[in-house]
Amino acid sequence: MRDHISRLAQTCFFHLHHLCSVRCQLGQDVTKRLVCALVLSRLDYCNVILAGLSASTLAPLQHVLRVAARVVLDLKPRDHISCALRELHWLPVSERIVYKLCFLVHKASLGQSPDYITDLLQPLAATSSRSSLRDASCGDYVIPRTNQKTADRAFSTAAPRAWNQLPTELKRTQSTSAFRRGLKTFLFNRAYCSE
């Protein structure tokens, strides 16, 4: 997995380097759009496979995000980067992964995802022994017990774990656009307002 992250970071830095060389001719708005298209889209593509990795393993991708913010806002090396990420409203890499996991579970709960995803999730309310539990009415999912670290990173385990941590009112949201807004706000506040 480290090789994948290293190659991904290397590709992103390649694009950022070239954007940096023409940054003065583009302006902030165009630079932000190009960074979103060339860099952030790569960070978000299939990032669910990175679920459960340690912060040190994800550090190269977080570094890419910081450099991208510096390029967009034309910051100096000594400028504080947390404020820049907050201003751009960009989630940290770990929260971007949680966002994708929760969005996939939301689509599955509405019946809008493929069967191969829906089959990996088991609602707590559907489990006869747990249907009377308070969590069953909250829209929670069963988190399978595992004995291995790699099994904890599987979608069938990581997705319910991320989903069950969301507020109940957010889990009950039926509108996909409202859910996405609420989820990003929740994760943004969790990432930046707790500092």
PyRosetta script that sets phi, psi and omega in degrees:
from pyrosetta import init, pose_from_sequence

init()
pose = pose_from_sequence("MRDHISRLAQTCFFHLHHLCSVRCQLGQDVTKRLVCALVLSRLDYCNVILAGLSASTLAPLQHVLRVAARVVLDLKPRDHISCALRELHWLPVSERIVYKLCFLVHKASLGQSPDYITDLLQPLAATSSRSSLRDASCGDYVIPRTNQKTADRAFSTAAPRAWNQLPTELKRTQSTSAFRRGLKTFLFNRAYCSE")
pose.set_psi(1, -33.5)
pose.set_omega(1, 178.5)
pose.set_phi(2, -63.2)
pose.set_psi(2, -35.3)
pose.set_omega(2, 177.8)
pose.set_phi(3, -65.0)
pose.set_psi(3, -42.5)
pose.set_omega(3, 178.3)
pose.set_phi(4, -60.8)
pose.set_psi(4, -47.0)
pose.set_omega(4, -179.4)
pose.set_phi(5, -63.7)
pose.set_psi(5, -40.7)
pose.set_omega(5, 179.3)
pose.set_phi(6, -63.1)
pose.set_psi(6, -45.0)
pose.set_omega(6, 178.8)
pose.set_phi(7, -65.7)
pose.set_psi(7, -39.3)
pose.set_omega(7, 178.3)
pose.set_phi(8, -63.4)
pose.set_psi(8, -45.3)
pose.set_omega(8, 178.3)
pose.set_phi(9, -62.8)
pose.set_psi(9, -40.4)
pose.set_omega(9, 179.7)
pose.set_phi(10, -62.5)
pose.set_psi(10, -43.0)
pose.set_omega(10, 178.1)
pose.set_phi(11, -63.7)
pose.set_psi(11, -43.2)
pose.set_omega(11, 179.8)
pose.set_phi(12, -64.2)
pose.set_psi(12, -42.1)
pose.set_omega(12, 178.5)
pose.set_phi(13, -65.1)
pose.set_psi(13, -33.6)
pose.set_omega(13, 176.2)
pose.set_phi(14, -58.8)
pose.set_psi(14, -48.0)
pose.set_omega(14, -180.0)
pose.set_phi(15, -67.8)
pose.set_psi(15, -39.7)
pose.set_omega(15, 179.3)
pose.set_phi(16, -64.7)
pose.set_psi(16, -38.0)
pose.set_omega(16, 178.7)
pose.set_phi(17, -61.1)
pose.set_psi(17, -44.1)
pose.set_omega(17, 179.8)
pose.set_phi(18, -70.4)
pose.set_psi(18, -35.4)
pose.set_omega(18, 176.0)
pose.set_phi(19, -67.0)
pose.set_psi(19, -36.4)
pose.set_omega(19, -179.5)
pose.set_phi(20, -63.2)
pose.set_psi(20, -34.4)
pose.set_omega(20, -177.5)
pose.set_phi(21, -71.5)
pose.set_psi(21, -22.2)
pose.set_omega(21, 179.2)
pose.set_phi(22, -114.7)
pose.set_psi(22, 9.7)
pose.set_omega(22, -176.1)
pose.set_phi(23, -55.1)
pose.set_psi(23, -41.0)
pose.set_omega(23, -175.4)
pose.set_phi(24, -66.9)
pose.set_psi(24, -21.3)
pose.set_omega(24, -179.7)
pose.set_phi(25, -93.2)
pose.set_psi(25, -11.5)
pose.set_omega(25, -173.0)
pose.set_phi(26, -95.0)
pose.set_psi(26, -41.2)
pose.set_omega(26, -172.4)
pose.set_phi(27, 91.1)
pose.set_psi(27, 161.8)
pose.set_omega(27, -173.1)
pose.set_phi(28, -67.4)
pose.set_psi(28, -43.0)
pose.set_omega(28, -176.6)
pose.set_phi(29, -64.0)
pose.set_psi(29, -46.2)
pose.set_omega(29, -180.0)
pose.set_phi(30, -67.0)
pose.set_psi(30, -40.5)
pose.set_omega(30, 178.7)
pose.set_phi(31, -61.7)
pose.set_psi(31, -42.5)
pose.set_omega(31, 179.2)
pose.set_phi(32, -62.1)
pose.set_psi(32, -42.2)
pose.set_omega(32, 179.4)
pose.set_phi(33, -64.6)
pose.set_psi(33, -41.4)
pose.set_omega(33, 179.1)
pose.set_phi(34, -67.0)
pose.set_psi(34, -39.6)
pose.set_omega(34, 177.7)
pose.set_phi(35, -63.9)
pose.set_psi(35, -41.6)
pose.set_omega(35, 178.0)
pose.set_phi(36, -62.7)
pose.set_psi(36, -41.1)
pose.set_omega(36, -177.4)
pose.set_phi(37, -74.2)
pose.set_psi(37, -40.5)
pose.set_omega(37, -173.2)
pose.set_phi(38, -94.3)
pose.set_psi(38, -26.9)
pose.set_omega(38, -173.5)
pose.set_phi(39, -114.2)
pose.set_psi(39, -57.4)
pose.set_omega(39, -176.1)
pose.set_phi(40, -63.3)
pose.set_psi(40, -34.6)
pose.set_omega(40, 177.9)
pose.set_phi(41, -63.1)
pose.set_psi(41, -33.5)
pose.set_omega(41, 177.1)
pose.set_phi(42, -71.6)
pose.set_psi(42, -37.0)
pose.set_omega(42, 177.9)
pose.set_phi(43, -65.9)
pose.set_psi(43, -33.2)
pose.set_omega(43, -176.3)
pose.set_phi(44, -88.3)
pose.set_psi(44, -17.9)
pose.set_omega(44, -176.3)
pose.set_phi(45, -68.9)
pose.set_psi(45, 120.0)
pose.set_omega(45, 178.5)
pose.set_phi(46, 53.0)
pose.set_psi(46, 33.1)
pose.set_omega(46, -177.6)
pose.set_phi(47, -74.9)
pose.set_psi(47, -4.5)
pose.set_omega(47, 177.4)
pose.set_phi(48, -63.6)
pose.set_psi(48, -27.8)
pose.set_omega(48, 179.2)
pose.set_phi(49, -67.9)
pose.set_psi(49, -12.5)
pose.set_omega(49, 179.7)
pose.set_phi(50, -91.8)
pose.set_psi(50, 1.8)
pose.set_omega(50, -177.7)
pose.set_phi(51, -59.6)
pose.set_psi(51, 136.7)
pose.set_omega(51, 176.1)
pose.set_phi(52, 82.9)
pose.set_psi(52, 1.2)
pose.set_omega(52, 178.0)
pose.set_phi(53, -77.4)
pose.set_psi(53, 153.7)
pose.set_omega(53, -178.7)
pose.set_phi(54, -70.6)
pose.set_psi(54, 160.3)
pose.set_omega(54, 179.1)
pose.set_phi(55, -62.4)
pose.set_psi(55, -33.4)
pose.set_omega(55, 179.6)
pose.set_phi(56, -68.6)
pose.set_psi(56, -32.5)
pose.set_omega(56, 177.8)
pose.set_phi(57, -72.3)
pose.set_psi(57, -36.8)
pose.set_omega(57, -179.9)
pose.set_phi(58, -82.7)
pose.set_psi(58, -6.1)
pose.set_omega(58, -175.8)
pose.set_phi(59, -55.1)
pose.set_psi(59, -40.4)
pose.set_omega(59, 178.5)
pose.set_phi(60, -61.4)
pose.set_psi(60, -35.6)
pose.set_omega(60, 178.9)
pose.set_phi(61, -72.3)
pose.set_psi(61, -35.4)
pose.set_omega(61, 176.4)
pose.set_phi(62, -66.9)
pose.set_psi(62, -35.6)
pose.set_omega(62, 176.8)
pose.set_phi(63, -64.2)
pose.set_psi(63, -39.8)
pose.set_omega(63, 175.3)
pose.set_phi(64, -58.1)
pose.set_psi(64, -44.6)
pose.set_omega(64, -179.5)
pose.set_phi(65, -62.2)
pose.set_psi(65, -40.7)
pose.set_omega(65, 179.0)
pose.set_phi(66, -65.6)
pose.set_psi(66, -43.9)
pose.set_omega(66, 179.1)
pose.set_phi(67, -65.0)
pose.set_psi(67, -39.0)
pose.set_omega(67, 177.9)
pose.set_phi(68, -61.1)
pose.set_psi(68, -41.3)
pose.set_omega(68, 177.6)
pose.set_phi(69, -64.3)
pose.set_psi(69, -39.2)
pose.set_omega(69, 177.7)
pose.set_phi(70, -63.3)
pose.set_psi(70, -39.8)
pose.set_omega(70, 179.8)
pose.set_phi(71, -67.3)
pose.set_psi(71, -45.4)
pose.set_omega(71, -177.6)
pose.set_phi(72, -63.6)
pose.set_psi(72, -47.1)
pose.set_omega(72, -175.6)
pose.set_phi(73, -91.2)
pose.set_psi(73, 1.1)
pose.set_omega(73, 178.8)
pose.set_phi(74, 54.4)
pose.set_psi(74, 51.9)
pose.set_omega(74, -177.9)
pose.set_phi(75, -87.2)
pose.set_psi(75, 154.4)
pose.set_omega(75, 175.7)
pose.set_phi(76, -83.1)
pose.set_psi(76, 159.9)
pose.set_omega(76, -177.2)
pose.set_phi(77, -57.5)
pose.set_psi(77, -29.4)
pose.set_omega(77, -177.0)
pose.set_phi(78, -93.7)
pose.set_psi(78, -0.8)
pose.set_omega(78, 178.3)
pose.set_phi(79, -70.6)
pose.set_psi(79, 145.3)
pose.set_omega(79, -178.4)
pose.set_phi(80, -71.4)
pose.set_psi(80, 131.9)
pose.set_omega(80, -172.1)
pose.set_phi(81, -93.0)
pose.set_psi(81, -26.3)
pose.set_omega(81, -179.7)
pose.set_phi(82, -61.4)
pose.set_psi(82, -40.7)
pose.set_omega(82, 177.9)
pose.set_phi(83, -63.6)
pose.set_psi(83, -36.6)
pose.set_omega(83, 179.8)
pose.set_phi(84, -67.5)
pose.set_psi(84, -43.1)
pose.set_omega(84, 178.1)
pose.set_phi(85, -64.2)
pose.set_psi(85, -37.7)
pose.set_omega(85, 177.6)
pose.set_phi(86, -66.9)
pose.set_psi(86, -40.6)
pose.set_omega(86, 179.3)
pose.set_phi(87, -64.8)
pose.set_psi(87, -39.2)
pose.set_omega(87, 178.9)
pose.set_phi(88, -77.2)
pose.set_psi(88, -12.9)
pose.set_omega(88, -179.0)
pose.set_phi(89, 62.9)
pose.set_psi(89, 41.7)
pose.set_omega(89, 178.4)
pose.set_phi(90, -99.9)
pose.set_psi(90, 131.1)
pose.set_omega(90, 176.8)
pose.set_phi(91, -76.7)
pose.set_psi(91, 147.2)
pose.set_omega(91, 172.4)
pose.set_phi(92, -62.5)
pose.set_psi(92, 162.4)
pose.set_omega(92, -175.2)
pose.set_phi(93, -58.3)
pose.set_psi(93, -43.9)
pose.set_omega(93, -179.2)
pose.set_phi(94, -62.3)
pose.set_psi(94, -37.7)
pose.set_omega(94, 178.7)
pose.set_phi(95, -74.7)
pose.set_psi(95, -28.4)
pose.set_omega(95, 175.4)
pose.set_phi(96, -64.8)
pose.set_psi(96, -36.3)
pose.set_omega(96, 178.0)
pose.set_phi(97, -67.4)
pose.set_psi(97, -45.5)
pose.set_omega(97, 178.5)
pose.set_phi(98, -62.0)
pose.set_psi(98, -39.8)
pose.set_omega(98, 178.4)
pose.set_phi(99, -57.2)
pose.set_psi(99, -47.5)
pose.set_omega(99, -178.5)
pose.set_phi(100, -65.4)
pose.set_psi(100, -42.9)
pose.set_omega(100, 178.5)
pose.set_phi(101, -58.9)
pose.set_psi(101, -48.5)
pose.set_omega(101, -177.7)
pose.set_phi(102, -66.9)
pose.set_psi(102, -35.6)
pose.set_omega(102, 178.8)
pose.set_phi(103, -66.1)
pose.set_psi(103, -39.9)
pose.set_omega(103, 177.6)
pose.set_phi(104, -65.4)
pose.set_psi(104, -38.2)
pose.set_omega(104, 177.1)
pose.set_phi(105, -67.3)
pose.set_psi(105, -39.7)
pose.set_omega(105, 177.8)
pose.set_phi(106, -59.4)
pose.set_psi(106, -47.0)
pose.set_omega(106, 178.6)
pose.set_phi(107, -61.3)
pose.set_psi(107, -39.4)
pose.set_omega(107, 178.4)
pose.set_phi(108, -66.4)
pose.set_psi(108, -38.0)
pose.set_omega(108, -179.7)
pose.set_phi(109, -67.6)
pose.set_psi(109, -25.4)
pose.set_omega(109, 177.2)
pose.set_phi(110, -90.9)
pose.set_psi(110, -2.2)
pose.set_omega(110, -178.8)
pose.set_phi(111, 75.8)
pose.set_psi(111, 25.0)
pose.set_omega(111, -177.4)
pose.set_phi(112, -107.9)
pose.set_psi(112, 12.7)
pose.set_omega(112, -180.0)
pose.set_phi(113, -114.7)
pose.set_psi(113, 161.5)
pose.set_omega(113, 178.6)
pose.set_phi(114, -63.0)
pose.set_psi(114, 157.9)
pose.set_omega(114, -178.6)
pose.set_phi(115, -60.2)
pose.set_psi(115, -33.8)
pose.set_omega(115, -177.6)
pose.set_phi(116, -66.1)
pose.set_psi(116, -22.0)
pose.set_omega(116, 174.5)
pose.set_phi(117, -87.1)
pose.set_psi(117, -45.8)
pose.set_omega(117, -179.4)
pose.set_phi(118, -59.6)
pose.set_psi(118, -37.5)
pose.set_omega(118, -178.6)
pose.set_phi(119, -66.6)
pose.set_psi(119, -20.6)
pose.set_omega(119, -179.7)
pose.set_phi(120, -82.6)
pose.set_psi(120, -10.9)
pose.set_omega(120, -175.8)
pose.set_phi(121, -113.4)
pose.set_psi(121, 135.7)
pose.set_omega(121, 179.1)
pose.set_phi(122, -124.3)
pose.set_psi(122, 112.2)
pose.set_omega(122, 178.7)
pose.set_phi(123, -61.2)
pose.set_psi(123, 142.0)
pose.set_omega(123, 179.3)
pose.set_phi(124, -63.6)
pose.set_psi(124, -34.2)
pose.set_omega(124, -179.5)
pose.set_phi(125, -66.8)
pose.set_psi(125, -25.4)
pose.set_omega(125, -178.9)
pose.set_phi(126, -80.6)
pose.set_psi(126, -13.3)
pose.set_omega(126, 179.4)
pose.set_phi(127, -85.3)
pose.set_psi(127, 117.3)
pose.set_omega(127, -172.9)
pose.set_phi(128, -60.2)
pose.set_psi(128, -37.7)
pose.set_omega(128, -177.7)
pose.set_phi(129, -74.5)
pose.set_psi(129, -18.0)
pose.set_omega(129, -176.4)
pose.set_phi(130, -116.1)
pose.set_psi(130, 4.0)
pose.set_omega(130, -174.0)
pose.set_phi(131, -66.3)
pose.set_psi(131, -21.4)
pose.set_omega(131, 179.2)
pose.set_phi(132, -88.8)
pose.set_psi(132, -5.1)
pose.set_omega(132, 179.6)
pose.set_phi(133, -68.8)
pose.set_psi(133, 150.7)
pose.set_omega(133, 179.8)
pose.set_phi(134, -60.6)
pose.set_psi(134, -37.0)
pose.set_omega(134, -178.7)
pose.set_phi(135, -65.6)
pose.set_psi(135, -23.1)
pose.set_omega(135, -178.6)
pose.set_phi(136, -65.1)
pose.set_psi(136, -33.9)
pose.set_omega(136, -179.5)
pose.set_phi(137, -81.4)
pose.set_psi(137, -8.0)
pose.set_omega(137, -179.3)
pose.set_phi(138, -88.2)
pose.set_psi(138, -3.6)
pose.set_omega(138, -178.7)
pose.set_phi(139, 84.5)
pose.set_psi(139, 21.4)
pose.set_omega(139, -179.6)
pose.set_phi(140, -76.4)
pose.set_psi(140, 163.6)
pose.set_omega(140, 177.9)
pose.set_phi(141, -119.4)
pose.set_psi(141, 154.8)
pose.set_omega(141, 179.3)
pose.set_phi(142, -71.3)
pose.set_psi(142, 131.2)
pose.set_omega(142, 174.9)
pose.set_phi(143, -99.0)
pose.set_psi(143, 110.7)
pose.set_omega(143, -178.5)
pose.set_phi(144, -62.8)
pose.set_psi(144, 144.2)
pose.set_omega(144, 176.2)
pose.set_phi(145, -78.2)
pose.set_psi(145, 137.0)
pose.set_omega(145, 179.7)
pose.set_phi(146, -133.1)
pose.set_psi(146, 155.9)
pose.set_omega(146, 178.8)
pose.set_phi(147, -109.3)
pose.set_psi(147, -5.7)
pose.set_omega(147, -175.9)
pose.set_phi(148, -121.7)
pose.set_psi(148, 148.6)
pose.set_omega(148, 178.9)
pose.set_phi(149, -63.3)
pose.set_psi(149, -39.7)
pose.set_omega(149, -179.3)
pose.set_phi(150, -68.3)
pose.set_psi(150, -32.8)
pose.set_omega(150, 178.0)
pose.set_phi(151, -68.3)
pose.set_psi(151, -28.5)
pose.set_omega(151, 176.5)
pose.set_phi(152, -66.6)
pose.set_psi(152, -23.2)
pose.set_omega(152, -178.7)
pose.set_phi(153, -87.6)
pose.set_psi(153, -9.2)
pose.set_omega(153, -179.5)
pose.set_phi(154, -63.6)
pose.set_psi(154, 150.7)
pose.set_omega(154, -179.0)
pose.set_phi(155, -57.9)
pose.set_psi(155, -39.7)
pose.set_omega(155, -177.3)
pose.set_phi(156, -64.0)
pose.set_psi(156, -19.0)
pose.set_omega(156, 177.9)
pose.set_phi(157, -105.1)
pose.set_psi(157, -46.1)
pose.set_omega(157, -175.7)
pose.set_phi(158, -68.0)
pose.set_psi(158, -39.4)
pose.set_omega(158, -177.6)
pose.set_phi(159, -65.8)
pose.set_psi(159, -49.8)
pose.set_omega(159, 176.6)
pose.set_phi(160, -61.4)
pose.set_psi(160, -34.9)
pose.set_omega(160, 179.4)
pose.set_phi(161, -63.3)
pose.set_psi(161, -44.6)
pose.set_omega(161, 178.9)
pose.set_phi(162, -67.2)
pose.set_psi(162, -42.6)
pose.set_omega(162, -177.6)
pose.set_phi(163, -64.2)
pose.set_psi(163, -43.2)
pose.set_omega(163, -176.6)
pose.set_phi(164, -66.0)
pose.set_psi(164, -16.6)
pose.set_omega(164, 178.7)
pose.set_phi(165, -85.2)
pose.set_psi(165, -7.7)
pose.set_omega(165, -179.1)
pose.set_phi(166, -77.1)
pose.set_psi(166, 154.2)
pose.set_omega(166, 174.5)
pose.set_phi(167, -63.1)
pose.set_psi(167, 147.9)
pose.set_omega(167, -176.5)
pose.set_phi(168, -59.3)
pose.set_psi(168, -42.0)
pose.set_omega(168, -178.5)
pose.set_phi(169, -64.4)
pose.set_psi(169, -31.4)
pose.set_omega(169, 177.3)
pose.set_phi(170, -71.6)
pose.set_psi(170, -39.9)
pose.set_omega(170, 179.4)
pose.set_phi(171, -66.0)
pose.set_psi(171, -26.7)
pose.set_omega(171, -178.9)
pose.set_phi(172, -86.9)
pose.set_psi(172, -3.6)
pose.set_omega(172, -179.4)
pose.set_phi(173, -65.1)
pose.set_psi(173, 127.8)
pose.set_omega(173, -178.3)
pose.set_phi(174, -91.3)
pose.set_psi(174, -30.4)
pose.set_omega(174, -178.7)
pose.set_phi(175, -78.3)
pose.set_psi(175, 127.3)
pose.set_omega(175, -178.5)
pose.set_phi(176, -65.6)
pose.set_psi(176, -41.8)
pose.set_omega(176, -179.6)
pose.set_phi(177, -66.9)
pose.set_psi(177, -39.8)
pose.set_omega(177, 177.2)
pose.set_phi(178, -66.7)
pose.set_psi(178, -37.1)
pose.set_omega(178, 178.3)
pose.set_phi(179, -64.9)
pose.set_psi(179, -44.1)
pose.set_omega(179, -179.4)
pose.set_phi(180, -62.1)
pose.set_psi(180, -43.0)
pose.set_omega(180, 177.9)
pose.set_phi(181, -63.0)
pose.set_psi(181, -48.0)
pose.set_omega(181, -179.3)
pose.set_phi(182, -63.6)
pose.set_psi(182, -38.9)
pose.set_omega(182, 179.6)
pose.set_phi(183, -66.4)
pose.set_psi(183, -44.1)
pose.set_omega(183, 179.8)
pose.set_phi(184, -64.6)
pose.set_psi(184, -40.2)
pose.set_omega(184, 178.1)
pose.set_phi(185, -62.8)
pose.set_psi(185, -44.7)
pose.set_omega(185, 179.5)
pose.set_phi(186, -60.6)
pose.set_psi(186, -48.4)
pose.set_omega(186, -178.4)
pose.set_phi(187, -68.7)
pose.set_psi(187, -36.3)
pose.set_omega(187, 178.4)
pose.set_phi(188, -63.5)
pose.set_psi(188, -46.1)
pose.set_omega(188, 178.9)
pose.set_phi(189, -64.6)
pose.set_psi(189, -38.2)
pose.set_omega(189, 179.5)
pose.set_phi(190, -66.4)
pose.set_psi(190, -35.9)
pose.set_omega(190, -176.7)
pose.set_phi(191, -79.5)
pose.set_psi(191, -42.2)
pose.set_omega(191, -170.2)
pose.set_phi(192, -108.4)
pose.set_psi(192, -27.8)
pose.set_omega(192, -176.9)
pose.set_phi(193, -85.0)
pose.set_psi(193, -11.8)
pose.set_omega(193, 177.6)
pose.set_phi(194, -90.6)
pose.set_psi(194, -2.6)
pose.set_omega(194, -179.1)
pose.set_phi(195, -72.9)
pose.dump_pdb("model.pdb")
